[in-house]
Amino acid sequence: MNKHPIIVLISGNGSNLQAIMDKCENVRIQCVISDQFDAYGLQRAMDAGLDAVWIGQAPGTSRDTYSDELASFISYFNPKLVVLAGFMKILSPRFFQSLPNTKIINIHPSLLPKYKGLNTHERVLEARDEEHGMTIHHVTPELDSGPIIWQSSFFIQPDDTVKSLEEKVHKREHQWYPWVIDQVVRGNI
Ligand code: GRF
């Protein structure tokens, strides 16, 4: 089957990257890019024989400048899809203007539109919510606000902690992100 070229952006551990590398059937990862030089995900990529690159934001440079540099590097590959997998930088609108024909998707550890931003598991517990989960969505310039593609939820148990919620969310992320990515590149989403 024809493999579609994608770029994966990470900042840390890269467990979602690992799931993508292990489970996606329809993609060819052209490059893994991290904004953090010590992201373990870069090691995972190199262990899998993939090109792995650190593109950090130089001190004193603006978000616009960083977004321009990143978009310029990515456009060289002309990917079908850019996958954000734990990428922690907020990209400026210019990033999207520079890649007008490229789909960009993200995974977020909450049931959006609830709990945009950080510390989602803590906030869910503080609010005594009944449900929690993860969201895969298209990326737009506004943080964690693009059209939702897929959500997976579960009921919170009385003995759940931040750690147990994180594990339950990760399990669903690793199950669904590779599947959604395959569907997006095949044009089914
Ligand atoms: C995931 O929970 C994802 O939803 C969020 O950041 C975390 C990344 O984890 N955006 P990993 O680096 O893939 O292990």
Boltz pocket constraint, residues with backbone or C-beta under 6 A from the ligand:
constraints:
  - pocket:
      binder: B
      contacts: [[A, 11], [A, 12], [A, 13], [A, 14], [A, 15], [A, 16], [A, 17], [A, 41], [A, 85], [A, 86], [A, 87], [A, 107], [A, 108], [A, 109], [A, 169], [A, 170], [A, 173]]
      max_distance: 6.0
